[in-house]
Amino acid sequence: SQRKKFIQLDKNRINATHIHTVDFPFQVNSDDHCETSPKAYADISVVLQLLCCLKRITKEQLKIYDPYYCNGAVIQHLAELGYQNVYNRCEDFYDMIKEGKVPEHDVLVTNPPYSEYHLEKLLEFSNTNERPCLLLMPSFVVGKSFFKHLKGYQYICPRKRYVYWTPKGLRGKEKKQNHSSSLGMRTSPFPSIWYINLFQYSDSVDLVEQCSGLCEQIVVARNDSEIPRSMLE
């Protein structure tokens, strides 16, 4: 059938791509190896530009920290949007915290691992760090006990569910996929949205107003009750 031909073409494309191998200096769950799509970063570019204006710096000067390393694609994707000062290295984030080695940064932008304790530990850090943060996490986090008590979060929700890309070779046994590209193999395990807290800038910024020109691409929710139901299913 035509569908089988397309699947075979995708398999051939996967086999022809470079196999990525990374020696992680920390324990990993292979299911967490998912790089964020360029589309997801494009949806928050307006927020990053707003931070540049508030801090009176250029895009090139904005220090962005992504503490979770997969394959480093975040550096390329944000550079394509003009943000070239991105710190994303193959380091143990939690050791960096313990040793006081977290790099200087203006904003935390990350898509954390979804397994085990990572979401909770990231939120703990973000709320003691008190720097603007843009966290791409599953929509179900809004109902978790470790999140419900936190204040100041707004949300950017895509009108079309985000997909993620697993670089070939980062899972011990490649799972059956329907699509691949130069980015890797496509996956979308959960509906995910951007959790945004601007901390010291929160009272002076209305994200709904700032993102008004992007209403065809995203929905901005001031609180969890405004998150589209389609993103919570």
Secondary structure in CASP SS format (residue, H / E / C, confidence):
PFRMAT SS
TARGET T0000
AUTHOR 0000-0000-0000
METHOD secondary structure of the structure
MODEL  1
S C 1.00
Q H 1.00
R H 1.00
K H 1.00
K H 1.00
F H 1.00
I H 1.00
Q H 1.00
L H 1.00
D H 1.00
K H 1.00
N H 1.00
R H 1.00
I H 1.00
N H 1.00
A H 1.00
T C 1.00
H C 1.00
I C 1.00
H C 1.00
T C 1.00
V C 1.00
D C 1.00
F C 1.00
P C 1.00
F C 1.00
Q C 1.00
V C 1.00
N C 1.00
S H 1.00
D H 1.00
D H 1.00
H C 1.00
C C 1.00
E E 1.00
T E 1.00
S C 1.00
P H 1.00
K H 1.00
A H 1.00
Y H 1.00
A H 1.00
D H 1.00
I H 1.00
S H 1.00
V H 1.00
V H 1.00
L H 1.00
Q H 1.00
L H 1.00
L H 1.00
C H 1.00
C H 1.00
L H 1.00
K H 1.00
R C 1.00
I C 1.00
T C 1.00
K C 1.00
E C 1.00
Q C 1.00
L C 1.00
K C 1.00
I E 1.00
Y E 1.00
D C 1.00
P C 1.00
Y C 1.00
Y C 1.00
C C 1.00
N C 1.00
G C 1.00
A H 1.00
V H 1.00
I H 1.00
Q H 1.00
H H 1.00
L H 1.00
A H 1.00
E C 1.00
L C 1.00
G C 1.00
Y C 1.00
Q C 1.00
N C 1.00
V E 1.00
Y E 1.00
N C 1.00
R C 1.00
C C 1.00
E C 1.00
D C 1.00
F H 1.00
Y H 1.00
D H 1.00
M H 1.00
I H 1.00
K H 1.00
E C 1.00
G C 1.00
K C 1.00
V C 1.00
P C 1.00
E C 1.00
H C 1.00
D C 1.00
V E 1.00
L E 1.00
V E 1.00
T E 1.00
N C 1.00
P C 1.00
P C 1.00
Y C 1.00
S C 1.00
E C 1.00
Y C 1.00
H H 1.00
L H 1.00
E H 1.00
K H 1.00
L H 1.00
L H 1.00
E H 1.00
F H 1.00
S H 1.00
N H 1.00
T H 1.00
N H 1.00
E C 1.00
R C 1.00
P C 1.00
C E 1.00
L E 1.00
L E 1.00
L E 1.00
M E 1.00
P E 1.00
S H 1.00
F H 1.00
V H 1.00
V H 1.00
G H 1.00
K C 1.00
S H 1.00
F H 1.00
F H 1.00
K H 1.00
H C 1.00
L C 1.00
K C 1.00
G C 1.00
Y C 1.00
Q E 1.00
Y E 1.00
I E 1.00
C E 1.00
P E 1.00
R C 1.00
K C 1.00
R C 1.00
Y C 1.00
V C 1.00
Y E 1.00
W E 1.00
T E 1.00
P C 1.00
K C 1.00
G C 1.00
L C 1.00
R C 1.00
G C 1.00
K C 1.00
E C 1.00
K C 1.00
K C 1.00
Q C 1.00
N C 1.00
H C 1.00
S E 1.00
S E 1.00
S C 1.00
L C 1.00
G E 1.00
M E 1.00
R E 1.00
T E 1.00
S C 1.00
P C 1.00
F C 1.00
P C 1.00
S E 1.00
I E 1.00
W E 1.00
Y E 1.00
I E 1.00
N E 1.00
L C 1.00
F H 1.00
Q H 1.00
Y H 1.00
S H 1.00
D H 1.00
S H 1.00
V C 1.00
D C 1.00
L H 1.00
V H 1.00
E H 1.00
Q H 1.00
C C 1.00
S H 1.00
G H 1.00
L H 1.00
C C 1.00
E C 1.00
Q C 1.00
I E 1.00
V E 1.00
V E 1.00
A E 1.00
R C 1.00
N C 1.00
D H 1.00
S H 1.00
E H 1.00
I C 1.00
P C 1.00
R H 1.00
S H 1.00
M H 1.00
L C 1.00
E C 1.00
END
